[in-house]
Each structure stands twice: as C-alpha cells, then as structure tokens.
Amino acid sequence: MTDIHFVIEEAPEGGHVARAVGEDIFTEADDLPTLHAQLRDAVHCHFADAERPSLIHLHITREEVLQA
C-alpha cells in the first residue's frame, strides 16, 4: 500500500474528526495542524513498517447551510 485516504469533517462541538477509508482508523483534534500530527501517529501505530503507506490523503469536507 502506498497511500491511505481519510475523510475529514468538522465536528459539531468544534474541531475535526478523521476516518480512514478502508481501514479501522479514527482520530479527532481541535485544529488541522494537531490533526495532521495525530494522523501521522495513528498511521504509524496501525501499520507495520513494511506495510505502512508513504502518503496520507485528506479529503476535507464542510457543510454549509444557506437560507433560500
């Protein structure tokens, strides 16, 4: 595996939550720089050295509501 993808969403209570696509990895943080560090740590903990992806892709989503 050379890549892993995460979907990042804004948490209702503030901050961000991240869920891996196709792997059982979840983490959350108050801001994006902290989330980046936590994602790197989570990927390092989840995979053995030989299996660890070299790239982490973040798909950041945000919901906005407009009045008609």
C-alpha positions as CSV (number, residue, x, y, z in Angstrom):
1,M,0.0,0.0,0.0
2,T,1.4,3.4,-1.0
3,D,-1.5,5.7,0.0
4,I,-4.2,5.9,2.7
5,H,-7.2,8.2,2.4
6,F,-9.0,10.0,5.3
7,V,-12.3,11.8,5.2
8,I,-12.1,14.9,7.5
9,E,-15.3,16.5,8.8
10,E,-15.9,19.4,11.2
11,A,-17.2,18.1,14.5
12,P,-20.5,19.6,15.8
13,E,-18.8,20.6,19.1
14,G,-15.8,22.1,17.3
15,G,-12.6,20.7,15.9
16,H,-12.3,18.0,13.3
17,V,-12.8,14.2,13.1
18,A,-10.9,11.9,10.7
19,R,-11.9,8.5,9.5
20,A,-9.8,6.3,7.2
21,V,-11.3,4.8,4.1
22,G,-11.0,1.1,4.1
23,E,-9.1,0.9,7.4
24,D,-10.2,1.0,11.0
25,I,-8.5,4.3,12.0
26,F,-10.3,7.2,13.6
27,T,-8.9,10.3,15.4
28,E,-10.0,13.8,16.2
29,A,-8.4,17.1,17.1
30,D,-9.2,20.8,17.8
31,D,-7.3,22.1,14.8
32,L,-5.9,20.9,11.5
33,P,-2.2,21.1,12.4
34,T,-2.8,18.9,15.5
35,L,-5.0,16.6,13.4
36,H,-2.1,16.2,10.9
37,A,0.3,15.1,13.7
38,Q,-2.3,12.7,15.1
39,L,-3.0,11.2,11.7
40,R,0.7,10.5,11.2
41,D,0.9,8.9,14.6
42,A,-2.2,6.8,14.0
43,V,-0.9,5.5,10.7
44,H,2.5,4.7,12.2
45,C,0.8,2.8,15.1
46,H,-1.7,0.9,12.8
47,F,0.8,-0.4,10.2
48,A,4.0,-2.4,10.5
49,D,7.0,-0.7,8.8
50,A,6.8,-2.8,5.7
51,E,3.1,-2.2,5.2
52,R,2.9,1.5,6.1
53,P,1.6,3.8,3.4
54,S,4.0,6.5,2.3
55,L,1.3,9.1,1.5
56,I,-1.7,10.2,3.6
57,H,-4.5,11.9,1.6
58,L,-7.0,14.2,3.4
59,H,-10.4,14.8,1.9
60,I,-11.7,17.7,3.9
61,T,-15.5,18.2,3.8
62,R,-17.5,21.1,5.3
63,E,-21.3,21.5,5.4
64,E,-22.8,24.9,4.8
65,V,-26.5,25.8,5.1
66,L,-28.0,28.7,3.1
67,Q,-31.4,30.2,3.6
68,A,-33.4,30.2,0.3
